[in-house]
């Protein structure tokens, strides 16, 4: 006997890493930053991102801070480890860059299909509102919450 599954009424998604290419965006930013600091051999972009994420996740374990603060502080610690000179403009650049990170190629089509079937869409993120507002423009699908 085949059991009928219930209709899905709401679908929630983590934004970065699920709908948006977090890994590619972060790795690309960090690699370009290393090159700007004249690092002749920064190593693979994915390894740069992995180390920066480890620092970031450590900071997220502490008391609450706005995500922009986490981004800046983790980038500064990462740069200190690598011997790069810190400039406040680097933290600002990461925040600006994150606003431009793109959804995965299938994100928009899948969300539109779910919406057309009557599913309410909810996005979840720990980022600041002004960052995710830009991301939602890139996704181009209205979320219900």
Number of C-alpha atoms within 10 A of each C-alpha: 3 4 5 6 6 6 9 11 12 13 14 13 13 13 21 22 14 12 21 21 16 19 17 16 20 21 19 17 19 22 21 14 18 20 12 11 14 11 15 9 9 17 11 10 18 16 14 20 22 14 14 23 18 13 19 20 13 12 17 15 8 8 6 10 10 11 17 16 15 20 21 20 16 23 21 21 16 22 20 12 11 13 11 17 10 14 10 9 10 16 20 13 14 19 19 13 15 19 19 14 20 21 21 15 12 9 16 16 13 12 21 16 11 17 19 10 12 13 17 18 19 15 16 12 11 11 15 13 11 10 17 19 11 16 21 18 13 16 20 14 15 14 14 13 9
